Amino acid sequence: NMEVCQAEFARLSHLLFGRNPKTPAEAAGAFCEEIEKLCDRVGTPRRLSQVGVAREQIPALVKSSRGASMSGNPGELSDAELAAILEGLL
């Protein structure tokens, strides 16, 4: 969602972390870096396999994601795109 949410991420970067890079893209990247640091600090799993998800579960995850869990996503994803993202997170 980086391309879709650059302005929002840039604002959050400034408000939450006091960072104010020159361009919205840099600010959005800075925001994501700070969130990654926070996730590292609290031990958030980074891979789906770390929480027990197996490759054969991906089709069911894609199918069941079309309800409320994706309603707030600002970018539209096809089933194939979502499957590729999830497989990349294994």
Backbone bond lengths (Angstrom), bond angles and torsions (degrees), N, CA, C in turn:
res aa  C-N    CA-C-N  psi(-1)  N-CA   C-N-CA  omega(-1)  CA-C   N-CA-C  phi
1 N - - - 1.449 - - 1.526 113.14 -
2 M 1.314 116.67 5.90 1.466 120.34 -176.77 1.529 111.62 -54.01
3 E 1.341 117.15 -46.87 1.460 119.94 -176.87 1.525 111.39 -66.73
4 V 1.314 116.92 -36.31 1.452 122.07 -176.28 1.531 111.50 -76.71
5 C 1.323 117.04 -30.76 1.466 121.22 -171.17 1.526 115.00 -114.86
6 Q 1.308 118.85 20.86 1.462 120.37 -176.20 1.524 112.82 -54.36
7 A 1.302 117.51 -46.85 1.466 120.13 -176.97 1.527 111.12 -63.35
8 E 1.341 116.76 -42.61 1.461 120.34 179.40 1.524 111.09 -66.52
9 F 1.335 117.42 -42.57 1.459 120.78 178.45 1.527 110.69 -64.47
10 A 1.321 116.89 -38.36 1.462 120.52 178.82 1.526 110.24 -63.06
11 R 1.304 117.04 -44.01 1.477 120.99 178.57 1.516 110.55 -63.03
12 L 1.316 117.58 -44.40 1.462 120.96 178.45 1.522 111.45 -63.43
13 S 1.320 116.80 -38.53 1.460 120.98 178.23 1.521 110.45 -58.26
14 H 1.310 115.65 -43.38 1.457 120.11 179.77 1.534 110.97 -70.46
15 L 1.331 117.69 -48.71 1.459 121.48 -175.85 1.525 113.51 -66.54
16 L 1.333 116.30 -43.15 1.463 119.62 -174.50 1.518 113.96 -86.58
17 F 1.320 116.82 -34.12 1.453 119.51 -171.45 1.528 113.71 -121.40
18 G 1.330 117.25 0.54 1.451 120.96 178.85 1.513 114.23 67.85
19 R 1.294 116.90 16.75 1.472 120.77 -179.38 1.521 108.84 -93.19
20 N 1.314 115.42 140.47 1.458 120.35 -178.37 1.524 110.87 -141.59
21 P 1.347 117.85 65.71 1.473 120.61 177.96 1.524 111.40 -61.46
22 K 1.323 115.36 168.18 1.469 122.06 -172.31 1.517 114.51 -69.21
23 T 1.321 118.61 -38.42 1.463 120.23 -176.01 1.526 109.91 -117.16
24 P 1.323 117.02 156.78 1.464 119.47 175.75 1.528 112.60 -57.48
25 A 1.333 117.01 -36.83 1.469 119.70 179.39 1.528 110.68 -64.30
26 E 1.340 117.43 -42.27 1.463 120.65 178.00 1.530 110.81 -65.97
27 A 1.326 116.75 -40.44 1.458 120.91 179.08 1.522 111.08 -64.87
28 A 1.324 116.44 -41.63 1.464 120.20 178.06 1.519 110.47 -63.72
29 G 1.334 116.87 -42.06 1.463 120.60 176.61 1.517 111.46 -62.07
30 A 1.341 117.11 -40.77 1.462 121.46 178.38 1.520 110.75 -63.34
31 F 1.332 116.69 -40.38 1.464 120.40 177.80 1.532 110.55 -61.02
32 C 1.324 116.55 -46.96 1.466 120.59 179.99 1.527 111.15 -63.25
33 E 1.326 117.99 -38.07 1.468 120.95 176.41 1.525 111.19 -61.10
34 E 1.319 116.49 -42.83 1.464 120.17 -179.96 1.531 111.17 -65.97
35 I 1.316 116.92 -39.68 1.473 120.47 177.67 1.529 109.92 -64.85
36 E 1.333 117.87 -39.51 1.461 120.75 177.10 1.524 111.10 -62.73
37 K 1.323 117.75 -40.73 1.466 121.59 176.74 1.523 110.65 -61.67
38 L 1.326 116.07 -43.41 1.457 120.86 178.19 1.528 110.87 -61.64
39 C 1.316 116.62 -44.40 1.471 120.87 178.33 1.523 110.98 -61.46
40 D 1.331 117.05 -41.00 1.464 120.67 176.88 1.525 110.79 -62.36
41 R 1.325 115.68 -43.09 1.466 120.53 -177.00 1.531 112.02 -63.57
42 V 1.319 117.45 -37.22 1.466 119.75 -178.05 1.529 113.05 -96.78
43 G 1.335 117.13 -0.79 1.463 120.98 175.03 1.515 115.13 78.12
44 T 1.318 117.54 32.02 1.460 120.99 177.79 1.525 109.65 -67.87
45 P 1.335 117.99 128.23 1.465 119.42 177.23 1.528 110.73 -59.48
46 R 1.320 116.30 141.93 1.460 121.75 -179.19 1.521 113.24 -102.10
47 R 1.300 117.55 -17.59 1.466 122.17 -176.29 1.528 108.29 -117.44
48 L 1.319 116.21 142.22 1.467 119.95 176.00 1.522 111.44 -61.87
49 S 1.317 116.07 -33.43 1.473 119.58 179.02 1.523 111.40 -62.80
50 Q 1.321 118.02 -25.29 1.462 121.43 178.52 1.526 112.48 -70.30
51 V 1.310 116.66 -16.63 1.460 120.65 177.29 1.528 111.27 -113.55
52 G 1.341 115.84 18.82 1.451 121.24 171.82 1.518 117.16 89.79
53 V 1.316 118.90 10.86 1.468 121.18 179.13 1.526 109.10 -84.17
54 A 1.330 115.16 132.04 1.464 121.82 178.02 1.527 109.89 -109.97
55 R 1.322 116.38 155.63 1.475 122.19 -177.59 1.539 112.17 -52.90
56 E 1.302 117.58 -39.27 1.463 119.26 -177.66 1.537 112.87 -69.11
57 Q 1.311 117.98 -10.59 1.460 121.36 177.40 1.538 112.78 -87.45
58 I 1.312 117.39 -11.41 1.465 121.29 -175.69 1.532 112.52 -57.84
59 P 1.346 120.58 -47.68 1.472 118.59 179.53 1.531 113.11 -57.51
60 A 1.312 117.61 -39.38 1.466 120.25 178.95 1.525 110.94 -68.39
61 L 1.326 117.03 -37.31 1.469 120.39 177.01 1.520 111.12 -63.99
62 V 1.325 116.39 -43.05 1.464 120.81 178.65 1.525 109.67 -61.71
63 K 1.310 116.70 -47.47 1.463 121.38 -177.88 1.527 111.56 -61.54
64 S 1.329 116.72 -40.90 1.459 119.90 -176.42 1.529 113.22 -84.01
65 S 1.308 117.59 -2.99 1.465 120.18 -176.84 1.521 113.41 -86.25
66 R 1.283 118.62 -4.66 1.468 121.04 -174.12 1.528 113.66 -81.69
67 G 1.302 117.55 4.20 1.461 120.66 177.54 1.513 110.96 -90.88
68 A 1.305 116.15 -138.14 1.461 122.72 -175.70 1.523 113.17 -62.67
69 S 1.334 117.77 -27.99 1.467 118.96 -175.37 1.521 113.23 -65.01
70 M 1.310 118.48 -24.71 1.464 121.42 179.80 1.532 112.41 -105.39
71 S 1.329 117.36 -3.45 1.461 119.55 -175.55 1.522 112.63 -64.96
72 G 1.318 118.51 -27.03 1.452 121.23 179.74 1.512 114.20 -93.22
73 N 1.323 116.97 0.17 1.458 119.84 -179.05 1.530 109.40 -73.72
74 P 1.332 117.25 124.51 1.466 119.11 -176.63 1.527 114.76 -73.28
75 G 1.311 117.52 -20.24 1.460 120.67 178.82 1.515 110.55 -106.54
76 E 1.317 116.55 143.03 1.466 122.04 178.99 1.525 108.98 -85.99
77 L 1.329 117.06 131.01 1.455 122.14 179.42 1.519 110.09 -122.18
78 S 1.311 116.12 137.23 1.465 119.77 172.32 1.530 107.79 -77.13
79 D 1.322 116.19 166.48 1.465 119.83 176.68 1.531 110.90 -59.42
80 A 1.327 116.46 -40.36 1.465 120.44 -179.52 1.532 110.91 -64.86
81 E 1.334 117.05 -41.55 1.466 120.23 178.40 1.525 111.38 -64.59
82 L 1.326 116.23 -43.60 1.460 120.22 179.02 1.521 110.69 -63.87
83 A 1.324 117.39 -42.97 1.462 121.16 178.26 1.533 110.68 -60.27
84 A 1.318 117.03 -41.62 1.464 120.76 179.56 1.526 111.36 -64.74
85 I 1.326 116.95 -40.50 1.462 120.79 177.20 1.519 110.39 -62.78
86 L 1.320 116.54 -48.04 1.467 120.49 -179.28 1.529 111.46 -63.23
87 E 1.319 117.36 -41.41 1.468 120.04 177.79 1.526 110.93 -63.17
88 G 1.324 116.53 -35.92 1.452 120.75 177.09 1.526 112.95 -68.06
89 L 1.302 116.27 -19.90 1.465 121.04 179.71 1.520 113.47 -93.92
90 L 1.326 116.56 0.50 1.463 118.69 178.64 1.524 108.74 -70.08
